[in-house]
Amino acid sequence: MRGSQPQADTCSTWGCAYGTPLGDEHLLRTPHRTVAVAAVAVALTALAGCKDTPSAKGADPATAPASAAPVAGAFEPEAALEEAQKTPYAATMKATTEVAGREAATMSGRANLETVFTGRMEVRTAGAPAMWVETVTTADGNYVRDRSKAGDGWIKVPRSADNQASYAGYAKLLLATGPSAKKGMENQGGVPVYHLSGRLDIEQVASVDPRTHRSMKAKGVTGFDCDQWIDGQGRTVRFDQRMDMRGTAGANKVLFSEFGPVETFTPPTKG
């Protein structure tokens, strides 16, 4: 991609939510085009969502009651989250973003969570022109390449100083909203999980994810609803979010699997 400089910075929060806690880090800009709309950028950045989209209302997980039957391996979320924040871990992530009820982007890869974000991700957008971007975030920077262009090389861009990845922080915010956030034990893929659900004001996000807070606020997001499922070690297994960006509805669904110790991500080589 010589002669074109993508402004990119992968984040947590697939940040958080995608959120990370995953700004405009998932926009790929060149002098000739901007691939992906602002709505997709916010959704990919935040991964901590808001208003229901028309298509999401019928399947809103917050409206589904937790099973009344006892679930083996039951636990209290507060204790599990304390453990998660003490022990960073790596996870495989797969996320889908919807804008105005239609699939707009997907992201997949592996990243370190509950610590400074590092990882390797691929982001693809639907529609034309489509975007296919690969990113590697290391301790010293972000490496980006446009996979939609044959032979395109890696470009290094600075990483943000506050690029953290803490989904446990979001879960604690949900718990702080009161008893209604605790939906009870459920199963996700055969794993006993605790379901949390609630609405957060955008200003609350600043305390756990300042980078996502800045990006969402700049694009008109004032608050959001999200559903989060954590396992017995406080690790997020699923994170759903719904948001409204100046009249455009967006939704994210992020799945986490293959948990393991923190991994080292090194700068990519050619190819």
NORKASUL-V771671 format. One record per pair of residues at least 24 apart in sequence whose C-alpha atoms are under 10 Angstrom apart, sorted by the first residue. I is the first residue (numbers start at 1). J is the second residue. D is the distance in Angstrom with one decimal. If there is no record, write none. Layout:
# NORKASUL-V771671
i	j	d
I	J	D
I	J	D
This chain:
# NORKASUL-V771671
i	j	d
1	30	9.2
1	144	9.7
1	145	7.4
1	146	7.3
1	147	10.0
1	149	8.1
1	150	9.6
1	151	8.2
1	152	5.0
1	153	5.7
1	154	7.6
1	155	7.7
2	152	8.0
2	153	7.7
2	154	9.4
2	155	8.7
3	30	8.6
3	31	8.6
4	28	10.0
4	29	8.0
4	30	5.1
4	31	6.3
4	32	8.5
4	33	9.9
4	155	9.5
5	29	7.0
5	30	5.8
5	31	7.7
5	144	9.7
5	145	10.0
5	155	7.7
5	156	9.4
5	157	8.9
6	30	5.8
6	31	9.0
6	34	9.3
6	144	7.5
6	145	8.3
6	146	8.8
6	155	7.9
6	156	9.3
6	157	8.2
7	144	8.9
7	155	9.8
7	156	9.7
7	157	7.2
7	158	9.2
8	133	9.7
8	135	8.5
8	142	7.6
8	143	8.5
8	144	7.1
8	145	9.7
8	155	9.7
8	156	9.1
8	157	6.9
8	158	8.4
8	159	8.6
9	45	9.9
9	135	8.1
9	136	9.2
9	137	7.8
9	141	8.4
9	142	6.0
9	143	8.3
9	144	8.3
9	156	9.7
9	157	7.2
9	158	7.3
9	159	5.9
9	160	7.4
9	163	9.1
10	44	9.5
10	45	8.3
10	117	8.6
10	118	8.5
10	119	8.5
10	120	8.8
10	121	8.1
10	123	10.0
10	134	9.7
10	135	6.8
10	136	7.8
10	137	6.5
10	138	10.0
10	141	9.7
10	142	7.0
10	143	9.0
10	144	9.0
10	159	7.9
10	160	9.1
10	163	8.5
11	44	9.3
11	45	7.2
11	46	9.4
11	111	9.6
11	116	9.2
11	117	6.3
11	118	7.9
11	119	8.8
11	121	9.9
11	137	8.0
11	142	9.5
11	159	8.6
11	160	8.4
11	162	9.3
11	163	5.8
11	164	7.3
11	165	7.3
11	211	8.8
11	212	9.0
12	45	8.0
12	46	8.9
12	47	9.2
12	111	8.3
12	112	8.5
12	113	7.5
12	114	9.1
12	115	9.1
12	116	7.9
12	117	5.3
12	118	7.9
12	119	9.0
12	162	9.6
12	163	6.2
12	164	5.5
12	165	4.1
12	166	7.3
12	167	8.8
12	209	8.9
12	211	9.2
12	212	8.9
13	44	8.8
13	45	6.8
13	46	6.5
13	47	6.4
13	48	8.3
13	111	10.0
13	113	8.4
13	114	9.7
13	117	8.2
13	163	8.3
13	164	7.2
13	165	5.0
13	166	6.7
13	167	7.0
13	170	9.9
13	209	7.9
13	211	9.2
13	212	7.8
14	43	9.2
14	44	6.4
14	45	6.3
14	46	7.1
14	47	5.9
14	48	9.2
14	93	8.1
14	94	9.2
14	95	7.9
14	107	8.2
14	108	9.3
14	109	9.9
14	111	9.0
14	113	9.9
14	117	9.6
14	121	9.4
14	165	8.0
14	166	10.0
14	167	9.5
14	252	9.9
14	254	8.1
15	43	10.0
15	44	8.2
15	45	6.3
15	46	5.8
15	47	5.6
15	48	7.6
15	113	9.1
15	117	8.9
15	163	8.9
15	164	7.9
15	165	5.7
15	166	7.2
15	167	7.2
15	170	9.8
15	209	7.9
15	211	9.2
15	212	7.4
16	43	9.8
16	44	8.7
16	45	7.0
16	46	5.3
16	47	4.6
16	48	5.8
16	49	9.4
16	113	9.9
16	164	9.0
16	165	6.6
16	166	6.9
16	167	6.1
16	168	9.7
16	169	9.3
16	170	7.9
16	205	9.8
16	208	9.5
16	209	7.5
16	211	9.7
16	212	7.4
16	239	8.8
16	241	9.9
16	254	9.6
17	43	8.4
17	44	7.5
17	45	6.7
17	46	4.9
17	47	2.7
17	48	4.8
17	49	8.1
17	95	9.4
17	165	8.5
17	166	8.7
17	167	7.1
17	170	8.8
17	209	9.5
17	212	8.5
17	226	9.9
17	239	7.3
17	240	8.6
17	241	8.2
17	252	8.4
17	253	9.1
17	254	7.8
18	42	9.8
18	43	7.6
18	44	5.5
18	45	6.2
18	46	6.1
18	47	3.9
18	48	7.5
18	49	9.9
18	93	8.5
18	94	8.7
18	95	6.6
18	96	8.8
18	97	9.0
18	106	9.9
18	107	8.1
18	108	9.7
18	165	9.7
18	167	9.6
18	239	8.3
18	240	9.3
18	241	9.4
18	252	7.5
18	253	8.1
18	254	6.4
18	255	9.4
19	43	8.4
19	44	7.2
19	45	5.9
19	46	4.5
19	47	3.4
19	48	5.7
19	49	8.9
19	95	9.9
19	164	10.0
19	165	7.7
19	166	8.4
19	167	7.4
19	170	9.3
19	209	8.8
19	212	7.7
19	239	8.6
19	240	9.9
19	241	9.3
19	252	9.2
19	254	8.7
20	44	9.0
20	45	7.1
20	46	6.1
20	47	5.8
20	48	7.3
20	113	8.8
20	114	9.8
20	117	9.1
20	163	9.0
20	164	7.6
20	165	5.3
20	166	6.3
20	167	6.2
20	168	9.8
20	169	9.5
20	170	8.8
20	208	9.5
20	209	7.4
20	211	9.3
20	212	7.5
20	239	9.9
21	45	7.0
21	46	5.9
21	47	6.1
21	48	7.3
21	113	9.2
21	114	9.8
21	117	9.2
21	163	8.6
21	164	7.2
21	165	5.3
21	166	6.2
21	167	6.4
21	168	9.9
21	169	9.3
21	170	8.6
21	205	9.9
21	208	8.9
21	209	6.5
21	210	9.5
21	211	8.5
21	212	6.8
21	213	9.8
22	46	5.8
22	47	6.4
22	48	9.3
22	107	10.0
22	117	9.1
22	163	8.8
22	164	9.1
22	165	7.8
22	209	9.9
22	211	9.2
22	212	7.6
23	211	7.0
23	212	6.3
23	213	8.8
23	214	7.5
23	215	4.6
23	216	7.5
23	218	9.2
23	219	9.6
24	212	9.7
24	215	7.3
24	216	9.9
25	135	9.8
25	142	9.8
25	159	9.5
25	160	9.9
25	215	9.9
26	107	9.8
26	122	9.8
26	123	7.4
26	124	9.6
26	131	9.7
26	133	8.1
26	134	9.8
26	135	9.2
27	123	9.7
27	131	9.0
27	133	9.1
28	131	7.9
28	132	9.3
28	133	7.7
28	144	9.1
28	145	9.3
28	146	8.2
33	129	9.5
34	129	9.5
34	131	9.7
35	125	8.6
35	128	8.9
35	129	6.9
35	130	7.2
35	131	6.1
35	132	9.4
36	104	8.9
36	105	8.9
36	124	9.5
36	125	7.1
36	126	9.0
36	127	9.4
36	128	9.4
36	129	8.4
36	130	8.0
36	131	7.1
37	99	9.8
37	104	9.5
37	125	9.7
38	219	7.7
38	245	9.0
39	97	9.8
39	98	9.5
39	99	7.1
39	100	9.5
39	104	9.4
39	216	9.7
39	219	8.1
39	243	9.8
39	244	9.0
39	245	6.7
39	246	9.2
39	248	7.2
39	249	8.4
39	250	7.3
40	97	7.2
40	98	8.0
40	99	7.0
40	103	10.0
40	104	6.9
40	105	7.2
40	125	8.5
40	245	10.0
40	250	7.9
40	251	9.6
40	252	9.9
41	97	9.8
41	105	9.6
41	215	8.9
41	216	9.3
41	219	9.6
42	212	8.3
42	215	6.7
42	216	6.0
42	217	9.5
42	218	9.5
42	219	7.4
42	220	9.9
42	221	8.9
42	243	9.4
42	245	8.3
42	250	8.9
43	96	9.5
43	97	6.6
43	98	8.3
43	99	8.4
43	104	9.7
43	105	9.2
43	212	9.9
43	215	10.0
43	216	8.6
43	241	8.8
43	242	8.8
43	243	8.0
43	244	9.7
43	245	9.3
43	249	9.8
43	250	6.6
43	251	7.0
43	252	6.7
44	95	8.6
44	96	8.7
44	97	7.0
44	98	9.9
44	105	8.2
44	106	8.7
44	107	8.1
44	123	9.1
44	212	9.9
44	250	10.0
44	251	9.6
44	252	7.8
45	211	8.8
45	212	6.3
45	213	9.6
45	215	7.6
45	216	8.1
46	205	9.8
46	209	9.1
46	211	8.9
46	212	5.4
46	213	7.9
46	214	10.0
46	215	7.9
46	216	6.9
46	241	8.8
46	243	9.5
46	252	9.0
47	95	8.9
47	96	9.9
47	97	9.0
47	167	9.5
47	212	8.7
47	226	9.0
47	239	7.6
47	240	7.6
47	241	6.3
47	242	8.8
47	243	9.5
47	251	8.5
47	252	6.2
47	253	7.9
47	254	7.8
48	167	9.2
48	170	8.0
48	199	9.9
48	200	9.0
48	202	9.8
48	205	8.9
48	212	8.8
48	213	10.0
48	216	9.8
48	223	9.6
48	224	7.1
48	225	7.6
48	226	6.1
48	227	8.7
48	228	9.4
48	239	7.8
48	240	7.3
48	241	5.1
48	242	7.5
48	243	8.1
48	251	9.1
48	252	7.9
48	253	9.6
48	254	10.0
49	199	8.7
49	200	8.8
49	202	9.8
49	216	9.8
49	221	9.2
49	223	7.9
49	224	4.7
49	225	5.4
49	226	5.4
49	227	8.7
49	239	9.3
49	240	7.1
49	241	3.5
49	242	4.0
49	243	4.6
49	244	8.2
49	249	10.0
49	250	7.8
49	251	6.6
49	252	7.1
49	253	9.5
50	198	9.8
50	199	7.6
50	200	8.5
50	201	9.6
50	202	9.8
50	221	8.2
50	222	8.8
50	223	6.2
50	224	3.1
50	225	4.2
50	226	6.6
50	240	9.5
50	241	5.9
50	242	3.6
50	243	2.9
50	244	5.9
50	245	9.0
50	249	8.3
50	250	7.6
50	251	7.5
50	252	9.5
51	199	9.4
51	221	9.8
51	223	8.3
51	224	6.1
51	225	6.4
51	226	9.1
51	241	8.4
51	242	4.9
51	243	4.4
51	244	5.4
51	245	9.2
51	247	10.0
51	248	9.6
51	249	6.8
51	250	7.7
51	251	8.2
52	100	9.8
52	101	9.4
52	224	9.2
52	225	8.2
52	226	9.9
52	241	8.6
52	242	5.4
52	243	6.7
52	244	7.9
52	249	7.0
52	250	7.7
52	251	7.4
53	98	8.5
53	99	8.0
53	100	6.4
53	101	5.8
53	102	9.4
53	242	7.1
53	243	7.9
53	244	8.3
53	248	8.7
53	249	5.3
53	250	6.4
53	251	7.0
54	100	7.7
54	101	6.3
54	249	8.3
54	250	9.9
55	98	9.4
55	100	8.3
55	101	5.2
55	102	8.2
55	249	10.0
55	251	9.6
56	98	9.3
56	100	9.8
56	101	7.2
56	242	8.2
56	249	9.8
56	250	9.3
56	251	7.7
57	242	9.9
60	226	9.7
60	227	9.0
60	240	9.1
60	241	9.6
60	242	9.2
61	195	9.5
61	197	8.7
61	226	9.2
61	227	7.0
61	228	9.6
61	240	8.2
61	241	10.0
62	181	9.5
62	183	8.3
62	195	8.9
62	196	8.5
62	197	6.1
62	198	8.0
62	225	9.0
62	226	8.1
62	227	6.4
62	228	9.5
62	240	9.6
63	183	9.9
63	197	9.5
64	183	9.3
65	183	7.3
65	184	8.8
65	186	9.6
65	195	10.0
66	182	9.7
66	183	6.0
66	184	5.8
66	185	6.6
66	186	6.2
66	187	9.5
66	194	9.4
66	195	7.8
67	183	9.3
67	184	7.8
67	185	7.2
67	186	6.3
67	187	9.0
68	184	8.8
68	185	8.8
68	186	9.2
69	185	9.1
69	186	9.2
70	184	9.8
70	185	7.9
70	186	8.9
71	184	9.5
71	185	6.3
71	186	6.7
71	187	7.7
71	191	9.8
71	192	6.8
71	193	8.9
71	194	10.0
72	185	9.0
72	186	9.5
72	187	9.4
72	191	9.4
72	192	6.9
72	193	9.9
73	185	9.1
73	191	8.9
73	192	6.1
73	193	8.6
73	231	9.6
73	232	7.8
74	184	9.1
74	185	6.5
74	186	8.9
74	192	6.9
74	193	7.8
74	194	8.1
74	231	9.5
74	232	7.9
75	184	9.5
75	185	8.0
75	192	8.8
75	193	8.4
75	194	7.7
75	231	8.7
75	232	6.3
75	233	9.4
75	234	10.0
76	182	9.8
76	184	9.1
76	185	9.1
76	193	10.0
76	194	7.8
76	231	10.0
76	232	8.1
76	234	9.6
77	171	8.7
77	172	9.0
77	175	8.7
77	182	8.7
77	184	9.3
77	185	9.6
77	193	9.0
77	194	6.6
77	195	8.9
77	196	8.8
77	229	9.7
77	230	7.5
77	231	8.4
77	232	7.6
77	233	8.9
77	234	7.0
78	168	9.9
78	171	9.1
78	172	7.7
78	175	8.1
78	234	8.4
79	232	8.7
79	233	8.5
79	234	7.9
80	168	9.4
80	194	9.7
80	230	8.2
80	231	7.6
80	232	5.6
80	233	5.0
80	234	4.3
80	235	8.0
81	167	9.5
81	168	6.0
81	169	8.5
81	171	7.8
81	172	7.6
81	230	8.3
81	231	9.1
81	232	8.5
81	233	7.0
81	234	4.3
81	235	7.5
81	236	9.4
82	168	8.3
82	169	10.0
82	172	9.4
82	233	8.7
82	234	7.3
83	168	9.7
83	232	9.1
83	233	6.2
83	234	6.4
83	235	9.0
84	113	9.5
84	114	7.3
84	166	9.4
84	167	9.4
84	168	6.9
84	169	10.0
84	230	9.8
84	231	9.7
84	232	9.2
84	233	5.9
84	234	4.8
84	235	6.0
84	236	9.2
85	113	9.3
85	114	5.9
85	115	8.5
85	166	7.9
85	167	9.2
85	168	6.7
85	169	8.4
85	233	9.6
85	234	8.0
85	235	9.0
86	114	8.2
86	115	9.6
87	113	9.2
87	114	7.3
87	115	8.8
87	233	9.2
87	234	9.7
87	235	9.7
87	261	8.8
87	262	9.1
88	112	7.1
88	113	5.8
88	114	4.8
88	115	5.8
88	116	9.2
88	165	9.6
88	166	9.2
88	235	9.5
88	260	9.3
88	261	7.4
88	262	6.3
88	263	10.0
89	113	5.5
89	114	6.8
89	115	8.1
89	235	8.6
89	259	6.8
89	260	5.8
89	261	4.9
89	262	4.6
89	263	8.0
90	114	8.9
90	115	9.8
90	117	10.0
90	118	9.4
90	119	8.8
90	256	9.7
90	257	9.2
90	258	8.1
90	259	5.7
90	260	5.2
90	261	5.6
90	262	4.9
90	263	6.4
90	264	9.7
91	119	9.5
91	235	9.3
91	236	9.6
91	237	9.5
91	255	9.7
91	256	6.1
91	257	5.8
91	258	5.6
91	259	4.6
91	260	6.5
91	261	8.7
91	262	8.6
91	263	9.4
92	119	9.7
92	120	9.8
92	121	9.7
92	255	8.2
92	256	5.6
92	257	5.2
92	258	5.8
92	259	7.1
92	260	9.3
93	121	8.7
93	237	9.4
93	238	9.5
93	254	6.8
93	255	5.7
93	256	4.8
93	257	6.7
93	258	8.9
93	259	9.9
94	121	9.5
94	122	9.8
94	238	9.7
94	253	8.2
94	254	5.7
94	255	5.3
94	256	6.7
94	257	8.7
95	123	9.4
95	238	9.6
95	239	9.1
95	240	9.4
95	252	6.9
95	253	5.5
95	254	4.2
95	255	6.3
95	256	8.9
96	123	9.9
96	124	9.8
96	125	9.9
96	240	9.7
96	251	8.2
96	252	5.6
96	253	5.4
96	254	6.6
96	255	9.1
97	125	9.1
97	240	10.0
97	241	9.4
97	242	9.7
97	250	7.2
97	251	5.7
97	252	4.5
97	253	6.7
97	254	8.8
98	242	9.2
98	249	8.2
98	250	5.4
98	251	5.0
98	252	6.3
98	253	8.8
99	242	9.9
99	243	9.5
99	244	9.5
99	245	9.8
99	248	7.1
99	249	5.8
99	250	4.4
99	251	6.6
99	252	9.0
100	244	9.4
100	247	9.4
100	248	6.1
100	249	5.0
100	250	6.1
100	251	8.5
101	248	9.6
101	249	7.4
101	250	7.3
101	251	8.0
102	126	9.3
102	249	9.9
102	250	8.9
102	251	9.4
103	127	9.4
103	250	9.5
103	251	9.1
103	252	9.6
104	130	9.8
104	250	9.3
104	251	9.8
105	130	9.4
105	131	8.8
105	132	9.6
105	252	9.5
106	132	9.7
106	252	9.4
106	253	9.6
106	254	9.7
107	132	9.7
107	133	9.5
107	134	9.6
107	254	8.9
108	134	9.8
108	254	9.3
108	255	9.5
109	134	9.5
109	135	9.5
109	136	9.8
110	136	9.9
110	256	9.3
110	257	9.5
110	258	9.2
110	259	9.7
110	263	9.3
110	265	9.7
111	136	9.6
111	137	8.9
111	165	9.0
111	259	10.0
111	262	8.4
111	263	8.0
111	264	9.5
111	265	8.7
112	164	9.6
112	165	7.6
112	166	9.7
112	259	9.7
112	260	9.3
112	261	8.5
112	262	5.8
112	263	6.8
112	264	8.7
112	265	9.2
113	164	8.0
113	165	5.1
113	166	6.1
113	167	7.7
113	168	9.3
113	235	9.0
113	236	9.7
113	261	10.0
113	262	8.0
114	164	7.4
114	165	5.3
114	166	4.5
114	167	7.1
114	168	7.3
114	169	8.8
114	235	9.1
114	262	9.7
115	163	9.1
115	164	6.0
115	165	5.8
115	166	6.9
115	262	9.1
116	161	9.2
116	162	8.1
116	163	6.2
116	164	4.5
116	165	6.1
116	166	8.7
117	159	9.9
117	162	9.2
117	163	6.0
117	164	5.2
117	165	5.3
117	166	8.9
118	142	9.0
118	163	8.9
118	164	8.9
118	165	8.8
118	262	9.5
118	263	8.6
118	264	7.9
118	265	6.5
118	266	9.3
119	263	8.4
119	264	8.2
119	265	6.0
119	266	9.0
120	265	7.4
120	266	9.5
120	268	9.7
122	146	9.9
122	147	9.1
123	147	9.7
124	148	9.5
135	268	9.3
136	265	7.4
136	266	7.9
136	267	7.0
136	268	7.1
137	265	7.2
137	266	8.1
137	267	7.9
137	268	9.6
138	264	8.0
138	265	5.6
138	266	5.9
138	267	6.6
138	268	9.6
139	264	8.9
139	265	8.0
139	266	8.3
139	267	9.3
140	266	9.5
140	267	9.0
141	266	10.0
141	267	8.5
142	267	8.4
143	266	9.9
143	267	7.1
143	268	7.4
144	268	9.4
151	270	9.8
151	271	7.9
152	270	9.7
152	271	8.7
153	269	9.5
153	270	7.0
153	271	7.5
154	267	9.5
154	268	7.7
154	269	8.3
154	270	7.4
154	271	8.7
155	268	10.0
156	267	9.0
156	268	10.0
160	211	8.4
161	211	9.3
162	209	8.2
162	210	7.3
162	211	6.5
162	212	9.8
163	209	8.4
163	210	8.7
163	211	6.9
163	212	9.2
164	208	8.8
164	209	7.2
164	210	9.0
164	211	8.5
164	212	9.9
165	208	9.2
165	209	8.0
166	208	7.4
166	209	7.7
166	235	9.8
166	236	9.6
167	208	8.8
167	209	9.3
167	228	8.9
167	230	9.5
167	234	9.3
167	235	7.9
167	236	6.6
167	239	8.7
168	208	9.1
168	228	9.7
168	230	8.7
168	234	7.0
168	235	7.3
168	236	7.4
169	205	8.9
169	207	8.6
169	208	5.6
169	209	8.1
170	196	10.0
170	200	9.2
170	204	9.4
170	205	7.7
170	207	9.6
170	208	7.0
170	209	8.5
170	226	9.3
170	227	10.0
170	228	8.6
170	239	10.0
171	195	9.7
171	196	7.1
171	197	8.7
171	198	9.7
171	226	9.6
171	227	9.0
171	228	6.9
171	229	8.7
171	230	8.4
171	234	9.1
171	235	10.0
171	236	8.7
171	239	9.9
172	196	9.5
172	208	9.4
173	198	9.1
173	199	9.4
173	200	7.6
173	204	7.6
173	205	8.2
173	207	9.3
173	208	8.5
174	198	5.9
174	199	7.4
174	200	7.3
174	225	9.7
174	226	8.6
174	227	8.9
174	228	8.8
176	200	9.9
181	227	9.1
181	228	9.9
183	227	9.7
183	229	9.8
184	229	9.8
185	229	9.1
185	230	9.6
185	231	9.7
186	229	8.5
186	230	9.9
186	231	9.9
187	229	9.1
187	231	9.5
188	229	8.1
188	230	9.5
188	231	9.2
188	237	7.7
188	238	8.2
188	255	10.0
189	237	9.3
189	257	9.9
191	230	9.6
191	231	7.3
191	232	9.2
191	237	8.8
192	229	9.4
192	230	8.5
192	231	6.3
192	232	7.4
192	237	10.0
193	228	9.5
193	229	5.8
193	230	5.2
193	231	4.5
193	232	6.8
193	233	9.7
193	234	9.1
193	235	9.5
193	236	8.9
193	237	7.8
193	238	9.4
194	228	8.1
194	229	5.4
194	230	5.4
194	231	6.5
194	232	8.0
194	234	9.1
194	236	9.6
194	237	9.6
195	227	7.1
195	228	5.8
195	229	4.5
195	230	6.8
195	231	9.3
195	237	10.0
195	238	9.3
195	239	9.9
196	226	8.3
196	227	5.7
196	228	5.1
196	229	6.2
196	230	8.2
196	239	9.7
197	225	7.5
197	226	5.8
197	227	4.4
197	228	6.3
197	229	8.7
197	239	10.0
197	240	9.4
197	241	9.9
198	224	8.4
198	225	5.6
198	226	5.9
198	227	6.8
198	228	9.1
199	223	7.1
199	224	5.5
199	225	4.2
199	226	6.4
199	227	9.0
199	241	9.9
199	242	9.9
200	224	5.5
200	225	6.4
200	226	8.1
201	225	9.0
216	243	9.7
216	245	8.2
217	245	9.3
218	245	9.8
219	244	9.7
219	245	6.3
219	246	7.3
220	244	8.1
220	245	5.4
220	246	5.5
220	247	9.0
221	245	5.2
221	246	7.1
221	247	9.6
222	246	9.4
225	251	9.9
226	251	9.5
226	252	9.3
226	253	9.8
227	253	9.5
228	253	10.0
228	254	9.6
229	255	9.8
235	259	8.6
